[in-house]
Amino acid sequence: MNVKPLLDALGLQEDAARTMADDLRTQIEELHGRLRGAPTEVADER
């Protein structure tokens, strides 16, 4: 049995998962920044 194609496919999936995780980290950082500013914005509207 040749495992190279399987290892290649797993490598591609790992790369895709790593990219997705990086994108999610970026989104989390952006949302965290927006949430940090939210209490100030709500307090200003009162």
N, C-alpha and C positions, 0 to 999 in steps of 0.2 A: 504494500500500500504506500502510495506517495503522499506524504503529509505536507509537502511544500505548498500546494494550492490551498490547503486548509490554513496553514500558517500565514500565507499571503492574505487570504480573506480576513482572518482574525486581525492582522495588522491594519488592514483598511478600516475595519470596524473600530479598532482602538483609536485610530487617527480621527475618525468621525466623532467618536464619543468625546475625545479630548477637545476637539473644536467646539462641540456643543457645550461642554462644561465651561470652556473659556467664555463663550457667548453668554451663558447663564450668569457667570460671575460678574460680567460687565453689566448685565441688566440689574442684578442685585445691588451693585454699587450705585447705579443711577437711581434706583428706587429708594435706596437708603438715603441718598442725598435729598431726594424730594420729600421723604418723610421727615427728615430733620428740619426742613423749612416749614412743614405743615402746621405745627402748633403756633408759629409766629403769624402765619397767614390767617388762621382761624381767630386768633386773639385780636388781630387788626380789624376784622370784620365786625366785631361786637360793638 
